[in-house]
Amino acid sequence: MENVVFQISKLINRVSNEVDPEKQIKLIVDSISDLFSIDVCSLYLLNEKREPTLFATHGLKADHPISLGEGKGLIGRVITSKHLINVANASTEKGYEFIPSTGEQAFKSYCGVPLVRQGESVGGLVVQNRRAEKLSEDYEALLVTLAAHLAAIVPNVMRLKKGRKQLNFRIEGVKGAPGIAVAPVYTLSSASLDQIQVGQCDNVEAELARWKSLKEEVVLSLNEEKALLGQSLGDGSISGIFDAYQMLLLDPALNVLIESEVTSGANILTALKRALYSYADSFRAMEDSYLAARADDLLHLGNKILNIYNGPVDSHVKDLPKTPIILLGSDIGVTDVAIFPTGIVAGIVCMNGSYLSHTAVLANALGIPAVLGIGRNNHFVQGKRIVLDADNACVIQNPSKAICNEYRRAGKKNSKEVEQLKQLKDLPAQTVDGVKIKLMANSGLVNDIKPSVTSGAEGIGLYRTEIPFMTCQAFPTEDEQIQIYSQIFAAFPSKPINMRVLDIGGDKQLPYFPIQDEMNPALGWRGIRFGLDNAHLLLTQIRSMLLSAGTDGQLNILIPMVSAKEQIQSFKKLVCNALEQLEEEGFSVNPPKVGCMIEVPAAISQIPFWAEELDFVSIGSNDLSQYLLSVDRNNARVANLYDPLHPAVVHEVNRAVTNAKAAGLPISLCGELASEPFAVVLLIGMGLSSLSLGAAYLPKIKKLIRMIDSKDAQGVLQQALTLHTTKEIRDCVNGYMETIGWS
């Protein structure tokens, strides 16, 4: 039995990793039949008419899908009731229907279990035997467990299988950069980390020397590409991508991990794959979407290292297309785009990546629409036309002529709108009735700064300082931190910079200082709790910020995860200590403003009591929403429950704004709410006058603000506060959006 459980685990992984839908469903039925030593295993899914349809079988005769009527047959009972049937003789059971063409009469026993996804039946899994005996309780339990796993996989498999021929088949992803493109697919062929097979090394010393040499080659390649593209593209944000890759490549902690794997006997490619996957998993597990996106950058870097290791390939530059194409690949980098003449790459589609990954930074900088993270289980034909709708984060395969024409018209309209948005850069974000809204940018890496400046940001509303700490082998020194922070102040002279002090713990771990043995890390030793317990680290960081700002920079320091007044008071004592130390050392610096993040729900009611200790507060809408709703938006099983316009979120954000205003405290908001047009209407209605968001969204939100009358927004808010569901709130705001011509 233990071996069967192990084999089931392996089966789930194999099914998940298989790219071809036909092979996936065949693998399911064949493997289960073999594992259970059973004569028949069949997979049924509901079709569009909700009829149980036999899509795959091991043991029955079925060359094509066979459908029963809705609710018909034993499988119909299983699916409708969401309850298993396990009998020794199927033909004597109520509802049994015999299908002669399948040869089913030869099999007596029957055990069917439902496939249930998000509360709804999507199909069923059936095993049958020639012997007239019920499936044992142990195997029955295993089949139920297996069905629960497969319910999350199989419907997608079938959707993709049908999609290969289906007209206007839509594939969902995430928006990397806005825009629309209609063009043939051009698939990049390159090596990928997931293709690496486990291997051993014969000589550890030689393998370590090989790694050192490979690193030098990669650094040289990155520097050459940076210099070449810096001249041809002239964009600082793109150059910053190479700096970030080099920082990741030379990260001491990562190198220690790779060398440790080699010392244990792995060859360099196996060591590279294990180390990067381990690091990527750590980043991907983080709740902060910005930090989670670094996982994609790590894997992209790994693919680059692998391609350099494999040596140069004939790029067939002479065979490159001469007309616009949509570039498709696992990961797409600067050099992948640069080999094409200007104007040829009309769009980018990536199997991996997120809207905060470096591929997204690249696409935004170049003005190329991009959809990322579509997954590996999609089949594209080289040279076949597709539609890329980045505005709605999807790709359309097999588009009809009418759909293509419609998207081309929309694309031309979009291009005009992009040019219009550029004209707004130096105009104020001001409502129709003259209310000024300060729009600032969120940031966390130096290469984010250029897009923030070019988008017209009025400063940095949230600078996450965790990255330098997470990519070092030890806590970064004062000088190392100053080197990074100084670049932020140089990019925004005389503009406010809100720097959040080190926010680790929970899902954000340091490789050299792991926080372990916590039953509930999200509520554990994190944020300011960790900082105050390690006051020497916090003091060094505060000194670095003060020295970076000097007497010219407008430094505002944000305290994360505050839940008690004593935490603010203790932090302010550290600020005073830092100021006194620097004065004694002969440095001239200005005292910073001190604010706290409103992300722990308890903080909302405490704002009036904390006001005397603070200069401002900032709502961290992402964490606040997750805590209020008890939903992890990165967990696919519950992500559908997360909506920033949930009535509870709207009410609590409004209460925070009301409390801050009553206490005379300036209040801002950073997070995805600030880039959600419907939410922005409500935020203006609440009286929020400062928002911080991703640079890519800033021009569009500025356009919206300039169309809103704040008094109207107040009216929409008052109506929204009386509503009970997210849908009602969205419908309410949408009604107003239509009246101002927003689409």
N, C-alpha and C positions, 0 to 999 in steps of 0.2 A: 504493500500500500504506500509506504514512504517513497518508493521509487516511482510509483505512478504520480504522486503529488509533484515530485521533482520534474517528471517528464511533462506534466501539464504546464508547469511554470515555463519550461523551455518552449513548449508549443506556443504559448501566448506571446513570448518574445519573438519567435520566428514569424508568426502571423503578422505582428505589428511591424516587423522590419521588412517583410516581403513587399516589393514595389508593385508587382503585377497583380491586378485584381483577380484575374482568372486563376493564377497560381495560389493566391491567398485562400480562396474558397475551396479549392481542391485540396490544399494542404490541411484545412480544418477537418473535412470529413474523412480523409484518408488517415490522418494521424489519430483521430479519436477512435476510429474503428480498430486501429492497430493497438492503441493504448488499452482499450477496454476488452480486447480480444472478442469483438462483437462482429456479427455478420454484416450489419447495415448501420450506417450513420448518414442521416439526411438533414440538410439545412433548408428550412422554409423561411421566406420573408413575405411580408405583406406587400402587395403591389398597390398601384394608385387607387384601385377600387377596394382596397383593404381585403383582398382575397389571399388566402395562404397559397404561396407559390413555391414549388420545389425548384430551388436554384442550383443545388449541388447535392450529389449523393455518392456514397460508396456502397455498392451492393445491390441497388435497384437499377432497373433499366429506364433511363431517361436521357435522351439526347438533347432535349430542349426544355425550357421551363414549363412545368405543368401546374395549372391553377385549379383550385377548388372554389366553390362558392363561398362567400363571406360567412364565417362561422361553421363551415361544413367540415365533416370528418373529425377524427380524434384530435388532429392538429388544430382544427378550428376551435374545438373546446379548450384546448390548452392555451391558445393565444387569447381567446375571449375572456376566459376565467382567470388568466394569469396564475394558473395553478397546474402542477405537474400531474400526469397520468402515468402510473406504473402498474402494468397488468401482465399476467402470464399468457393470456389468450386475447389478442386484440379484437378478433372477429366477433366475440360475444359481447363486446362493450357497446353501450348506447352511443349512437352517432357514428359508428364505424362505417366508412365508405371504402369499397374496394375499387382500385384502379387497375384494370387488367393489364394495361400496357407496361406497368412497372415490374411485374413479376412478384408483387408483394405477397401473393398467396402462400409462398414458400416459407414465410417467416411468421412465427407465432407470437412471441413476446413483444411488448411495446413499452418503451419509456420515453415520454415526450416532456420537455421542459420549456417554458416560455423564455423568450429573449425580451427583456424589459429595459427600456432606456428612458431615463428621466420620467419615470412613472407610466409610460405608455408602452404597450406591447408592439414590438416591431417584427416579431417572427417567432420561430421555435426550432429546437434541436431535438431530433428523434434518433434513438438507437433501437434496433430490432435484432432478434435472434431466432434461429430455427427451433431452438429448444423452447418448450412452453414453461418458462420459469421467469418470475419477476427479477428485475435487476436488484442486486443486494443493496441494503441500506447505505453501506459505505460508498458504493459506486454511484448510487442515486445522489448522494450528497456531493460527490465530486462532479457529477454532471451538472448539478445546479450551480456549483461554484464556477465551473467552466463557462456555462451559459451567461452568468453575470459578467464575466470578463469579456466574452465575445460580443455581448450586446453593445458595447461601446465601440467595437471595431467593425463588425459586419455591415451595418447599414451604410457606413462610409465606403466600404469596399464595393458594395453593389451600386451605390450612386456613381462611383468612379467608373465602374464597368459599363454602366449604361451611358455615361457621359462621353465615352469615346465616339459614339455615333449620334448622340442626341444633339439636336440643333440648339444653338444658343445656350450651351452648358456652362453654368456659372461656377467658378472656383473661388472660394473666399480666402483672403489673406489679411494683411495689415497694410495701411497706407504708409509708404516710405517717403514719397514726395508727391504733391498734387499734380493732377493733369490727366489727359486722355491721349491714347495712341491707338491707331489701327494699322497693323503692319504684319508682315510674315515673321515667324519665330526664327531666331538664329541661336542655336544652342552651343554654349561654350563647352568644350571637352577639356577637362583637367582632372588631375588626381584629387582624391578626397580622403580625409582621415579615416572615414568609416570603411574604406577599402583595404586598410592595412590589416594583414593577417599577423597573429601573434608569432613572434620569432625570438630565438635566443642568440646571444653573441658568444663567439669562441674566445675572444680576447677582450677583457674589460678595459684595459688601458688603451688599446687601439680604438675601441668604440667611443671612449670618452674623448680621445683626441679628435675623432671624427666629428663628434658633436661640437667641440670647440671650433673646428674649421668650418662646419656648416653654419654656425652662428655668425661667424665673420663674413661668410658669403651673403647671408641674408641681410646683415647690417649694410654691407656694401650695396646690395641691390636696392634696399629701401632708400639709401642716401642718393643713389643715382636717379631713381624714379622721382624722388622729391625734387631734386634739382631740375630735372627735365620738365616735369609737370608744373613746377613753380614758374618756370619761364613761359611755358606755352599757355597755361591756364590762368596764372596770376591770381590764385585764390588762396588766401592764408588758411582758410578752414580746411582745404584739401591737404596742404602741407602739414597741418596739424595731425592729420590721420597717420602720416608716416611717423611722426614723433611718438604718437600713442602706441603704434605697433612696436616701435623700437623699445619703448619703455616696458611693454609687456614681455618682449623677447629677452630683455636683459634683467628682468625681475629676478633677484637672487633666490627668492623662495621657490619660484617655478624651476629654476635651474637646479636647486638642491633636490627637488622632487624627481626631475629627469635623471640626474646623476645617480640618485638612490636606486631608481629602477634598473639602470644599466649595471650598477654594482651588484644588484640582485640577480643578474644574468640575462636581462632583456636586451634585445638589440635596440638601436637608437630609434627606429620608427615605432616599435612597440612602446618604448619608454615615452616618446613624444605623445603618442595617442593617449596613453593612460594618464599622463600628467595633465594634458590639456583638457581631457574629458573630466577629470577630477576637479580641476579649477572651474571649468565651465559649469559643472553641476552645482558647485557652491554659489556661483553668481546667479544662476538661473533660479535657485531656490529663494532668492531674496524678494521680499515684498516690494521694495523700491524698484519700479519698472526701469528707471534710468540705470541702476546698477545691474539689474538682471540682463539688460541689453549687452553688457560687456561680455557675456557668454558667447554671443554670436561673433564678436570681434576676436575673441581667443581662437575660436574654431576657424575663422577666416585666416588668421595668422598661421594656424597650423597647416591649412591647405597650401598656403604660400610657401611655407618651409618645405613641405613635401614635394611641391613642384620644382623647387630649386634643387632639392636632393636628387630628384629623378633626372635632372639635367635638362638642357634646352630642347624644345620640340620645334619642328618646322611649323611656323605659325601660318603658312600659306597666305601671307599678306596679299599676294597678287590675286588670290581667290576671294578676298573679302567682298561682301556685297557692296554694290555702288548705289543702291537705293535704300531708303529708311527701313530699319528692322527693329524688332523688339528683342533685346538681349536676354537670354535665359540661362541661368546657372545655379549651382548650389549656393555659391557666394560670388559676388561680383565686386571687384575692386577698381581702383583708379586706373591701373594699367590695362585692365580688360577693356575699359571704355576708350582709353587713349589710343589703342591700335587702330581704331576706326576713324575715318575722316570726319571732320566736324559736320554735324547734322544728320549723320547716318543712324546713330542710336536714338530712336524715337521713344523708347521706353525700356524699363528694366524690370524683370521678374526674377525673384530669388526664391529658392525653396526654403532657405533659412532666413534669419534676420528679423528685426523688429523696427518699429518706427524711431527707436533711439539708437540704432546701431550705426556703425560708420558707413555702411552702404547707404543708409538714409541720409546721412550728412553729405555724402558725395552727390547723391541724386539731387538733393535740394540746392547744393552749391552750383551744380551744372544746369539746373532747371529742367531736369529730365524726369518725367513721371515714373513712379516706381511702386510696385506692389511686392511686398516681402512676406516670407513665412507661409508660403502656400503648401508646404509639405512635399514629401518625396513621392507620394502615391498618385502622381499625375503623369499622364502620357502626352507628350507634345511631339508633333511631326515637324521635322525640320523644313522650313520654307512655307509652312501652312499658316494662313492668316488667322490672327486672333485679335481680340479687343482687350486693351488694358484700360480699365477704369479705376485709376488710383484714388479718385475722389470718393468712390464708394468701396475702395479696398477689395476689388475683385478682378478676375480675368475671365473672359468669355471665350470658350472654345467653340469651333464650328459656327461662327456667327453668320446669320443670314445676311443677304444683301441689304435688306431694309435696316437691320440693326447697325451694320457698318456705316451706312449713310447717315443714320441718326447720330451716331457717335462722332462721325467726322464733323457734322454741324456743331455738335456740343463742344468738340475740341477747338474749333475756331473761336467759338464764343468764350471758352476758357482762356485762350491765349490773350484775347482782348482784355479780359478781366485781370489777368496777371499783370499786364502792363499798367492797367488802371491802379492796381494795388501798390505798384512801385511808386506811383506818384504821391501816395499817401505818407511816404516815409517821414517827411519833415513837417507834416501837418499834425495838429494836436488830436488826441483821441478825446473828442468832445461831443456830448450829446446835442441834439437839435436845440434844446433849450439852454445850452451853455454850460452844462456840468462837465468839468474836466476830470477824466479818468487817467491815472498814471499807469502806463503799460510797461512792465519790466520783464526781463527774461530769466528763465531757469537755466542753470548751468552746472557743470561738474567736471568738465575737462577743458583744457586750454583751447583745444580746437573748436569748442562750442562758441567761443567769444566772437569770432569774425561774423558768423551768421547773426548773432545777437545785435551787433553794431549795425550791420547792413539792413536789418529788419526795422530799425528805428526804435529799438528798446531804449527806455529812459533810465537804464541802470540794470543791475542784477538783483532780482527780487528774492532769489534763493540760490546760493552757491553751496553745493554739497562738498564738504571737505574730506569725505571718506576715501575717495579714490587714491590719493597718494599714500594713505595709510594701508590700503588693501593691496597695493602692488609693490610693497617693500618686504624685505626679509626681517626688518625690525622697525620700531617706531621711527618715523622720519625726524631728522634733526631740525632745529630751529632754522638753520640756513637753508635746508632743503625745502622747507615749507615757505620761507620767504621768497625763494626763487620762483615758486609757482604762484603764490598770491599776488606778487608784485605785477605780474602780467595782467591780472584782472583789473587792478587799479589803473594801470597804464592805458588799457583799452577804453576805460570809462572815466576820464578825468572830470572831476567836479560833479560826478553823478553818484547816487547812493549805491553801495554794494552791501547786500545783506548776506553775511557769511554765517552759515550754520556750523556750530562747533561739532567735533567728531560725534557721529551718530552711528555707533556700531552696537552689536549684540543682536539677539533675536536671529533674524535671517541673514544679517550682515556680519560675517565672521572675519577676523584677521587670521591669515595663515600661521603667523608666528605667536598668536595669543588667542587660541580657540577658547570659547566659553562653552563648557560642556555640562552634562548632567543637570539640565533644566527640564522639568516636566512640561513647562509651557513657555518657550523662549519668547514668544510675542509679548508676554506680560512679565518678562524677567529682567535680567541685569543688562539694560540697554540704555541708549541715549544718555541723558544727563546723570542717570543713576550710575552708569559705568564711569562717566567723566569725573564726578565728584569723589568716587572711591579711588580714582587714579589722578588726584589733583595735580601731581607733578606734570603729567602729560598734558592736562588741560591748560596749565599755566604756560607751558612752552608754546602751545598752539595760540593762546591769547597774545603772548609776546610777539609771535610771528605775524599775526594779523595787524597788530598795532604798528610794528616796524614797517610792514608792507604799505600801510596806509600813510604813515608819516604825518605830516601836518596838512597835506593837500587832499588826501583821500577821504571820502565820506563813508567811514566804516560803521555799519550797524551789525551787531552780533546777535544771532538767534540761538536760543537754548531749546534743544529738542526734548520731547517726551516729558514735559513738566507736568507734575500732578500735585505739587505742594509748594506753598510760599517759601518754606525753608530752603528749597532747592535754588530758588531765584536769589535769595539772600546769600547763600553760600557761594554761588557763582559770582555775584557782584563783589564779594570780598576778594576773590581771585583776580578779578579785573583791577581792583584797587592795588593789590600786591604787584601786579605786572606793571602798572603805571608808576608806582613808587620805585621799582627796580630799574626801570628804563630811565627814569629821571636821575637816579643816582649814578647810572652808567653814562650819563651825558647825552642821551637821545632825546630829541624833541618829537613828541607824538601828541595827538589830540585824544581826549577821552572819547570812547565810542558810545553810541546809543545802544542800549540793551533791551532786547525784546524776547518773547518766548513764542514757541509754536503752540497753537491750539489744535491738538490732534488727539489727546486723551479726552474723552467726553466729559470727565469730571472737571476739566479746566474751564469749561464754559461758564459754569455757575460761580467759579472763583475769580473771574476777571475783575469784578468790582473790588475784591479784597486784595488783589495783587497790584492794582493800578499804581499805588504809591511807589512801588519798587521798579516799575517798568516805564520805558519810553514809547513802546509800541507793542502790538501783537500781530501775529500772522497765522491765519487759518491754514493748516496743512490738510486740504480737503481729501486727499487720497487715503491717508491713514485714518482720519476722522470718520470718513464714510465706512471704511472697513470695520472699525471698532463699533460704530453705531449699529451696523447691519450684521455683525458677526459673520462676515463673508470674506473669504480670500479670493480676490478677483482673478488671481493666477491659477486657481484650482478649477480645472475644466468642469468638475462635477457640480460646482455650486456657482460658477461665474455668472450664470444666467440670473442669479438672485441679486447681483450687484448692479445698482443703477444710481448714479450720483444725484438723480432727481427723485429719489425715493422721498415720500412725504417727511419721514423722520429726518433725513439729511437736510432738506429745505428748512424745516422748522428749527433745527439746531444751529445751522449756519446763521439763520436770521437772528436767533437768540444771542449768538456770540457777537454779532454786529451791534445789536441793540445794547448789550451789556457794555461793550467797549465804548460806544458813543456816550452812554450815560456816565461812564467813568472818565470821559475826556481823553481816551487813549486812541491814537491813530491805529487803524486796523487795515490789513491787506489780506489777500488770499493767494496762495500758490497751490498748484495742483491741476488736475485735468478739468475741474469745473471751470477754470478760467479760460479754457480753450473750447468749451462746449457752448455753441451759440445760444441754445435755449436757456442754459444756466446763466449766461451773461446777462440776459434780460432780467432775470430774477435778482441777480447780484446787484445790478444797478438800482433795481427797485428797493433793495435793502439799504442802499446808501453807501455801498462800498465804492471807494474812489481810487483804489490801487489794486491791480491784478498782476500776477506773475505767471508766465506761461512759456511754452516752448517757442523758440524764435520763429519756427516755420509757420506757426498759427497766428502770430502777432498781426501781420497786415490785414488778414481777413477779419479778425476780431475788432481791429480799429475801424474798418469799414462799417461793421455792424453798429458799433457804438455811435458813429456819426449819423446813423439812421434812426436812432432811438430817442424818444422824448422821455426824460426821466420820470415825469409825472405819470405818463402812460405805463411805464415799467412798474411804478408803485402800485398802480391799479391792478396790473396783471399779477403782481406778487400777492396782494390782498386776496384776490380770487383763488390763487394757487394754494394759499394757506388754509382754505376751507375744504380742499379736495382730499380724497382718501387714498388714491392709488397713483402710481407713477404714470400710468397711461393717461389718466385724467389731467395730471399736471402737464404732461407733454402736449396733449390736445389743446389745453388752455393757452399755453405759450405759442403753439403753432398758429392758433387763430390770430394772435397779435402779429406774428411774423408775416403772415399773409397780407395784413393790412398795410405794412410798411414796405412790401415788395421784396422781402428777403426770400431767397430760394437757394 
